[in-house]
Amino acid sequence: MERIKIGILGAAGYTGGELIRVLLNHPQAEIVFANSESNAGNPVSGVHEGLVGETDLKFTDQMPFDQVDVVFFCFGHGKSEAFLKEHTIPANVKIIDLAQDFRIAGTHDYIYGLPETHRDTISKAQHLANPGCFATCIQLAMLPALKAGIISGDIHVNGITGSTGAGQKPGATTHFSWRNDNCSVYKTFTHQHLLEINQTVQELAPGYDGRVLFIPQRGCFARGIFVTAYAKCDKSLEEVQQIYADYYKDAAFTHFVTKSPDLKQVVNTNKAVVYVEKYEDQLLMISCIDNLLKGAVGQAVQNMNIMFGIDETAGLRLKASAF
């Protein structure tokens, strides 16, 4: 079994550590290097302490791109584009960028990596922009309805995310004494993921004239995103359920259910769970994911699997926390 040789840039952050955790248990992956200039020479398990006993890998300040098949960018937003202006990665090396730098279509050749909409183009991609965490969860709630043209008008969205969504660097809104037993909103109606969400809306429903009105919320838990969205819909619940079931019947990780879900069904997995209800002429769409997995690293590895033509679920058969 030929292994996929992997390099990781920005390996000391939350997504870097989670990526290493997943790849260590991937049957066809080999981590060649985990780059972190500030931690060069130190054991990976010294920073990502959950990996104690799992690996002897050490961080390096080197970037031997000639030794890898794919490199993951686990940088903060804006740093991927800047990095590529200063460094050359061989044309044969695939790139999977977890930042937002290339998610919006433009003059670049990066493919937007949402498997539930772009699987065929992902399979041919050399460079891939991994979707944002909120963007993934919100889009999965709405994709079947948009594709079938059964909703209209403004789409109202509420989403609550865990503290890991803010990254590893401590801040006022991630400090335990503030975040615990607390809830707040931020970036109301202006969240950066709206750009890629609206891009997909126009792809699936060209000319859709409703707005996506999004209120993000900070939750007092570490992992996960729970989204509720609603819009006008004239179809019966039974018709909508059939549309959703048909849309996701072949999806590797997105599951349509007929019982209202909860966050623990997906935490620590690459799964998304999607549910719908009808209230008079309003369609309620619910979805939940783990923000670090289906919302970031898990989806990135899923995309890697597709790009290399191997089992889409390889390395991602993870059990939910559940309790």
N, C-alpha and C positions, 0 to 999 in steps of 0.2 A: 504494500500500500504506500504510494508516494505521498510524502507529507508536503503540506503547504508551508513554506518558510516565511516567517512573519517578523516585521519590525514594528515597534511601538514608539511613537514620539509623544512626549508629555505623559510618561508612564507613572508618575508619582501621584497624580490626582485621583479622584473618585472613579472616573471612567477608565483611567489607565489600570487601576487596581482591579476593577471589576472585569475588564477585558482579560487581564492575565489570569484571573480566577477561572473564567470560562474556557479560555484557550488551553489551560493546563489539562483540562478534561476532555478536550476535543480529540477524537481518534485520528484526525489527519492534519493536525496543526503542530508546528514546531516554532517556538519563539526563539528567534536568532538574537535579537537584542531588544532591551527595554531602556530607552533613552531618557535620562534626566540629569542635566548638568549639575544641579545642586545636590544630587544624591549619588553621583558617580562613585562607584566602588563599594557602595553600601548594599547589603542584602535587600532584595525586594521585600522580604518578610519583615524587615525592620521598619518599613513604612506601612505596608499593608499587612498588619499583624495577623489578620485572619488567614494568611497563607503560611504561617509557621508550620513547618513539617511537610508542606506541600511542594516546595521548590527550593533549590539552591541558587536560583538565578540572582544575579547582581545587576544593579543599575549601571549604565555606562554613559559616558559623554560622547561616544563614537556613534556614527551612523553609517554602517557598512551596507549601503543600498544595493551593492552588487551581489550581496549574499542572500537577498530575500525576493520573494514573489509578490508580496503585498506589504504595504506600510499603512498603519492606522495613525491618523492624526487625532490625538486626544488633547488638543490645545484648547485654550479659551477662545471665545469668538473674536474674529479679526486677525488672529495670529497665523492661521493657515495660509492665507493669501500673502501675508508679509513673509512667511518662511519660504514660500515658493519663489519669491522675488530674489531671495538671497542664496538659495540652494537649488541644485539640479538633481532631480530624481530620474534614473534611467527610464526610457520610454516603455520598456517591457515590464516595469514594476507597476502593479496596480496600486491605486490610492483610494482609501476609504476615509473620508473626512467627517468627523463627528461634530464639527463646529458648523456655524450657519453661513460661512463665507460663500459657498457655491450652491446654496439651495434654490435660489431664484434664477430662472433661466436667463442667459445672457450670452456674452461672447465666448465663454469658457465651454469645455466639453464634458462637464460633470453631469451625470445622470442623477435625478432625484430618486432616492432609494426607498420608496414605500412599496414593498412587495405586493400589497393588495391592489395596487394600481399600475405598477411599472415593472412587473416581473420580467417580461420579455426583453425590455431594454436593459434592465439590470444584468441579465445573463450575458449581454454583449458589451458591458461597460468596462472601460479601462480605469476611469476615474468616477468616483461615486460620492455624492453628498448625502450623508445619513440624515433623516428627518429629525426635527426637534421633538422633545418628549411630549409637551402639550399638543404640538401639531399632530403627532401620531395618534394620540388618544382621541382628539377632537375629530380628526378626519375619519377614523375607523367608526365612530358613532354615526357619521353622516354619509359615507360613501355610497351605500346601496340606495339611499333615498335620493341623493343627487343624481346618480347614474340613471335611475328610473324616472326622474323628473316628477316625483310625487310630493315635493315640498315647495313652498313658495313664500315670498316675503322675507322679512328679517329672521335670521337664525340666532336665537338667544342661547348663550353658552355660559355655564358656570363650571369652573374646574378647580379642584383643590389638590395641591401637590405637597409631597414630603420635603423635609429640609435638605435632603441630598441634592435636590434639584438646583440649589443655590451654589453647588460646588464645595470644594474642600476648605477653601480659605475662610476662616472665621469672620463673621460679620454681626452687626447689631441684630439682624432678624434671624440669625441661625444660632445665636447664643442660647444655651439650654434654658436659662432662667426666664428668657423672654418668650421663646418658642413654645415651651411646654405649657400645656393647659391654656393655649391661646389660639386665636385665629384672626387673620387680617387679610385685606385685599391689597393688590398692588398692580401697577400698570393697567388700570382699568381702561378697556376699549383700545389700548395702544400696544399691547404685548407684541414683541417682535415676531412671534410665530404666526401672527395673522397674515404676514406676507406670503408664506408658503401655503397656508390654508386657503387663502383667496386664490392663489395660483391654481391649486387643485380644483377648487369650485368652478373656475372658468374652464378648466380642461374637461371636466365631467359634464358640466351644464353651461355651455357657452352662452353668454348673454344673461346669465342669472343676475337679476337686478336687486336682490335682497342683500342686506348687510349681515356680516357675522359679528355680532355684538358679544364680546368676550370679557368676562370678569374673572381674572385669576385670583386664587386665594392660597394663602399659606396655611398648611395644616400642622398639627402638633404631633406628627409622626415622621419617621425617617424616610421611608420608601413608599412609592406608589403615587398614582394619579387617578382621581375619580371625577368623571365628567358627566354632567347632565346638560342636554341641549333640547330645545323645542322650536318647532316651526309649524306653519299652517299646512295641513294635509287633509285631502278629501277622501282618501282611500280608507277602507275598513281595516281594523286591526289585523284580521286574518290575511288580507291581501298584502299588507306591509310585512307581516311575519314571513310570508312566503318569499317576498322579494329579498329580504335579508338572508333567509336560509339559503336561497339559491346563490346569492352573491358570495357568501362565505363558505359554500360547501366544499371547495377544494383548497381553502386557505390552510396553510400548515399550522398557524398558531392563533388565528383569530376565530373565535367560537361564538356563534349566535345562540343565545339561550332564551328560554321562555319563563324564567324565574328571575326576579330582580337580583342582580349580583351584589357582591360586596368585595372590598379591596383585598381581603386575605386570600381570595381565590387566585389572585395573580401575582402577589408579592413573591419575589425570588424565582420568577419564571419569565419566559419570553412570550407568555400568552396575553392575548387581549380577549376580554369577555364583553359582548355587546348585547343589549336588550332594548326592546321598544314597548311603549304603551300608548294608547290613544285616550285623550280627554276632549270630548266633543270634536272640534275641528283642529285640535293641536296634537302633533305627534311628539311624544317624549322619547328622546334617544339617549341611552346611557352606555358608557363604556368605561373600562378601567384597565390599567396596565401597571407594571413596575417601571418607574421612570428611568432607572439605571439599566434595565434589560430591554424590554420591548421598546422603551423610549430612548434607548441609546445603544449600549454595548451589545445586547442580545440581538437587536435588529441589525447592527453592523456585522455581527458574525453570520446571521442569517443571510445577509446580502453577500458576504464573502463566499458562503457556500454556493449560492446561486451563480455568482461570477465565475467560480471554478468548476461548475457543473457537477457538484457532489450532492449528497443527500442534504436537502434544505434544513433538516432538523439536527444535523450532526453537531454534537457538543452542546445542544440546547434542550435536552430532555431533563428538565429541572422540575423538582417538586415544589408546589406552593407551600408557604409557611402554614397556612390553614389554622393553626392554633399555637 
